[in-house]
Amino acid sequence: MTGKESVQDLALFGAAPLFTEKLHVGRPNLGNRDDLMARINGILDRRWFTNDGECAQELEKKLTEFLGVKHCILMCNATIALEITARALGMKGEVIVPSFTFVATPHSLQWQEITPVFCDIDPWTHNIDPARVEEMITSRTTGIIGVHIWGRPCAIEALAAISARHGLKLMFDAAHAFGCSHNGRMIGGFGCAEVFSFHATKFFNTFEGGAVATDDDELATKIRLMKNFGFKGYDSVGYLGTNGKMNELSAAMGLVGLESIDQFVETNRRNHSRYREDLSGLPGVTLVDYPAGEKYNYQYIVCEIDEKEAGVSRDLLVEMLHAENVIARRYFYPGCHKMEPYRTRFPQAGFTLPQTERLSKRVFTLPTGTAVAMDDIDKICQLVRVALALGPELVKGAAARL
């Protein structure tokens, strides 16, 4: 298909969007509905809704086995999990993080008056660049947080070597990486600890939730105390804590989702393969791929646009897709260093983040998951082809309906 041949069929300039319902990035995956309702009815019968109930205990056990770690501690969400883990590790002063990540990563530090020091990324992996990390270390640095962007692992060994050399704590934000592996080993057991997000938009969700995985017994004990107000036993508080517990309904959703996880992976893998096939050969369009030999969840359909080669900017293309009810997302735009309070506190940060600045203007993600049909993918890719074939002025016309 050349693009121009599909204009009429796609009704690109029609009065109504191509898709009658919005296709969102991160539409939740759902396991067996009957099994979920059966578990929810069991929760209602037991009248035990939170505080490490039966479902939460079962989910922790199964996740520990799935990840191959000694401890997996459920949390109400990943942001609280990041905050608690950083505090349990004794992080303070400055902690090095990428700016190319969701804002929760630096917020989890700044919320505790720990200064996030933004580090640039590798232009090929999109993950934090170890060579740049060493340049950012000062006498106030106490830790490093790597983020496994798109579910593709960081340069784990290089970061571990840097941490050991400088006596720093190393943890990973693994929000994108549940079900992924590195050197044949599941993400979850690297660094001091790894934090997962089970938000509704994630490949594996618990409605809302998260978890901390670690092989460190002492750290796990501390985190368990901290997520439950510091309670060591009945009426006995032995540590400063907060409320980070996952409720039973969320745990039930997780148990049902875990039973369907192979289906979720296969659907995402199939979708990614179809996108790769449909978008192949387009000038200036690169689909982020997943290297062979490891496990991935394929949750992110990530396109990088070179405006000079494509003839259309990323932002204009996304605007056009929105007009057709394809709710593509600019990830991670505009970069955490350009959000508050960091934009005001570190106005010169962009000068040390050239790859982050470049990538945040080029990358966007497309819908996938069990809510997206193969026919939907074909139409989305046809829209992209049409946009590149017709150029910016005509694409502006298509987007004008917004």
Phi, psi and omega in degrees: 000132184275341185109303181295328180295338187262359186302312183292316181299322183276351182051044185302326182252021181287171181289334182248152177298155178300316179262129181287329176246147183288133174261111185261149166291131176083024174299132190299140168278144183228129176282201183295118185296320181296319178296322178297313181295326177295319179292320179296319177298323176297320177298316180296321179294320181284338182056039177234102192260342182203197179060057174056055177285187185299316181292318180297317179295319179294318181294317178302317181298314183290324178292322177301317179291317182298318183275344181070037180242169179280328184220136170224114188251115182291147180224161180292331173195169185285332180295313176298322179297319177296315181299312182295317182295315178301319180290319180295331179279353180079022178293139179201184177062253181236141175228132183275128181220159171283152171276336180277078180196172174291146189296343178300330182298303177290327179301323182297335176274307184300327178303332180257017180060033169262133184276118173283126178256114188280131182243148181284172186244162172285128184294340182267317182271338184071005178264165180307137185268112182303325180297326179281332181302312183299329179291338185268350185288132176231183179292343181266355183286130179241348183193172177226135171243113173269150179237125179279081185294137180061013182083005176265121189300148172297174171284077191300313184295320180295318179292322178296321179294318178297316180299316180294320182295326184252005178067041183252153174278139180237123173227164182234136168273105184254031183305326182269351200247018177293131181087006180256162183227163177221121184053040177079002181246135184296139170300135183142330184252015182260157182064195176289326181194159175229141184247128178253149172252132174244034176298159183303332182279352183276160181307316175244120185234157175237042194069291175214134181169183179190184180199156172245128176249138180200156173256005183267110183300314183295317179296317180299318178299316180296316181295321178297321176295314186293330182281351182231051174062011181085012181292126175264342181182189182299121179058026182230107178255122184241006183200154175291129182213183179217190180253100180241016187287147171272138179278168186292324179297317178296318179297323178297317177300319179296318180297318180291319179295322181297327178291339182251012190296325178296322177295318179299315181297313182296320177298313179296319179296316178297317179297316180298318179298321180291317176301315181300318179293314185289331183263359184295143176083359180283128180294132176079005181244120178240123176269124179297126184254172181241116184302147180291159172097355179231169175270140177221159175264350176054032186284342188242118174266096190251122177249137174248125185250126171262106187301323182297320180278321184283330182084357180222138179285157175304313185296320179291322177297316178297320179299317178296316179299320177299321179297335179262013179069022170259103189272073175294157182235139173275109180245139336263105188251136002265017189100137184301328183292347178257010176252160178278147005273004189288326180300321179282320183287325185232066186296340182263005187302325183301333181293336179260006185232053185297322181288324176296314179299316181296311186291324183294345178263357187240341191259141169212161182242152182243158183295143173209189179102182185289348179271358184248126180270160179299322178297324176299316181298317179300317181292320178300315182292327175296320177300316179297318180297318178298315181301316180290329181286325187267338175091173191294323184293316179288328177293323175302320179297320179294325183278351186295341180297337179292000000 
